[in-house]
Amino acid sequence: MYRAMMDKDTVALGNLLSDDSILIHMTGHRQPRKEYLAEISAGILNYYSVDTDSLQITVTGGTARMVGCSRVDAAVYGGGCHTWRLRMDSQLRKMDGNWKITVSKVSTY
């Protein structure tokens, strides 16, 4: 996921997200998949590097929860490049044999 974000590979990233997926930013803004991918393509959201500190995945049948803490170098919404300590709490669902992210909530840690 992070590799696709850094490469601005919205096709690969889009394949990881369900059609109705929502990204909840640390500001509380709820961003639908289409808008999120468009902002990456347009250079509004720019990701440069990611160092993961922890990752926990819990699978229960056809659903899963993935919680990761990472230091993300990014420049977003016209701001300069900063290192963000981000905790991403994601819900996934198995669809047609593939895991898709349905909801991701981002906060700091």
N, C-alpha and C positions, 0 to 999 in steps of 0.2 A: 504494500500500500504506500509506504513512504517513498520507495524508489519511484513509483509512478507519479507521486506528487512532485518529487524533485525533478523528474524528467519531463514534467508537464504532459505526461502520457495519459490523456483523459479517456482514451479508449480502454486501456488496461485498468485504470482506476474505476471507470464506469462499470466494467465487468465485475468488480468487487462489490459494488453497491446495488442494492435492490432498486427497482424503478421508483419506489415510493420512499426511499431512504431520506433521512433528515439528519443534518449535522447541527448540533446545538453548540454554538460558540460560547466562550467563557462570558460573553456579554449577555447571554440569554437569547441572542438572535437565533431563530430556527430557520435554517437554510436548506431548501429542497435540493435534491441531487442535481437537477438541471442547472440551477443557479450556481451551485458550488463548482461544477465542472466548467461552466462558462467563465467564472472569475479566475480560475486557474489558467485557462486558455488565453484570457485577455491580459494576463500579467498583473492582476489585482492581488492575487494570492501567490507569493513566490516562496518556495521552500528550497533551501540550499544544502542542509545537512541535518542528520538525525543521529543522536546517540541514545540508545535505549538503556535505561537503568533497570527496569523490571517489566515483566510481562507475565500475566496470569491468564490462563484460558480454562474455562469450565464448560464442559459439554453435557447437556441433558437432552437426550433423544435428538430431535431435529432442531434444537436451539442451542445457542452457546452465548457465553459472555466472555469478552476479552477486555482486560484492563491493563493498560500499559502506561508507564511513566517514562518520558523521553525529554531530552534537551534538544529543541528544534531551533535551528537557525533559519529565520524567515523574515521577509519584509512584506507586510500586508497593508492594504488600503492606503498606500502612499507614504507609509512610514519607512524609516530606515531599517536596516537589518539589525535584528536583536536575537538573542538566545532566549527562548521561552521554555520554561520548565512546565511541560504540559502532561496532564493526566487525561488519557482518552479511555472512556468507559463505553464500550460498544456492545450492542446486541446483534447477534447474527442468527440467520435462519437458513436451513438447508433447503435449496430450491433446485429441483431437477438435478440432484446429485452434486451441486456446488454450494459452498457457503457464501452467503451474501450478507453484507452489513446492512442492517435496517435502521438503526439509530446509533449515533455516536454523540456523546456528550463530553465536551472538552472543558477542563478546569485547570488551574495551576496547582502546583505542589511545591 
